[in-house]
Amino acid sequence: SQFTAGDNSQLREIMNPKKEDLKINYSLAWAMVGPGKKTLPHRLEFTEVYYILKGIGIMHIDKEDNIVQQNDTIYIPPNAVQFIENIGKKNLEFLCLVDPAWEFECEKIIKNDR
């Protein structure tokens, strides 16, 4: 089921071995950020990879900003401050792979960032 994640993106978990009996160490989720919106700056204790399915945005990782679009893959190192901004007119949709598997406690929202 779809829910609003801590960073304000719309999230739908696809696979998470902490919630199902899967022989994997990572979790996979679909995320969406609406036009003109951005996620809250946050950091994960774990490695994360985004794969952009639709839309165009700016990926902010620590002090680096890059335009991202369909078929781009983004590596986010553990503990990096990150957020993504939708600069298009349509939804920005992407897959999130977290290794080891995402859990609520591994995510921390950062206040007073950019």
Backbone hydrogen bonds, N-H to C=O, Kabsch-Sander energy under -0.5 kcal/mol:
donor,donor_aa,acceptor,acceptor_aa,energy
3,F,11,L,-2.6
5,A,3,F,-0.6
5,A,9,S,-2.8
8,N,5,A,-2.1
10,Q,32,M,-2.6
11,L,3,F,-3.3
11,L,9,S,-0.5
12,R,30,W,-2.3
13,E,1,S,-0.5
14,I,28,L,-3.1
15,M,28,L,-2.2
19,K,16,N,-2.2
20,E,16,N,-1.3
22,L,20,E,-1.6
24,I,22,L,-1.1
27,S,98,V,-2.5
28,L,15,M,-2.7
29,A,96,C,-2.0
30,W,12,R,-2.7
31,A,94,F,-3.2
32,M,10,Q,-1.9
33,V,92,L,-2.4
36,G,86,N,-0.9
37,K,34,G,-2.0
39,T,84,I,-2.4
40,L,7,D,-2.5
42,H,82,Q,-2.2
43,R,108,K,-2.2
45,E,106,C,-1.7
47,T,99,D,-1.6
48,E,76,I,-2.4
49,V,97,L,-2.4
50,Y,74,I,-2.4
51,Y,95,L,-2.0
52,I,72,D,-2.7
53,L,93,E,-2.5
54,K,93,E,-1.8
57,G,68,V,-2.7
58,I,85,E,-2.3
59,M,66,N,-3.3
60,H,58,I,-0.6
60,H,83,F,-2.9
61,I,59,M,-0.6
61,I,64,E,-2.8
62,D,81,V,-3.7
64,E,61,I,-2.7
66,N,59,M,-2.1
68,V,57,G,-2.8
70,Q,55,G,-0.8
71,N,52,I,-2.9
72,D,69,Q,-2.2
74,I,50,Y,-2.9
76,I,48,E,-3.2
79,N,44,L,-3.7
80,A,77,P,-1.7
82,Q,42,H,-3.1
83,F,60,H,-1.9
85,E,58,I,-2.4
86,N,37,K,-2.9
87,I,56,I,-1.4
87,I,85,E,-0.7
88,G,56,I,-0.9
92,L,33,V,-2.8
93,E,54,K,-2.0
93,E,91,N,-0.6
94,F,31,A,-2.4
95,L,51,Y,-2.7
96,C,29,A,-3.2
97,L,49,V,-2.9
98,V,27,S,-2.1
98,V,96,C,-0.5
99,D,47,T,-2.3
101,A,25,N,-2.3
106,C,103,E,-2.1
107,E,104,F,-1.4
108,K,43,R,-2.7
110,I,41,P,-3.1
111,K,109,I,-0.5
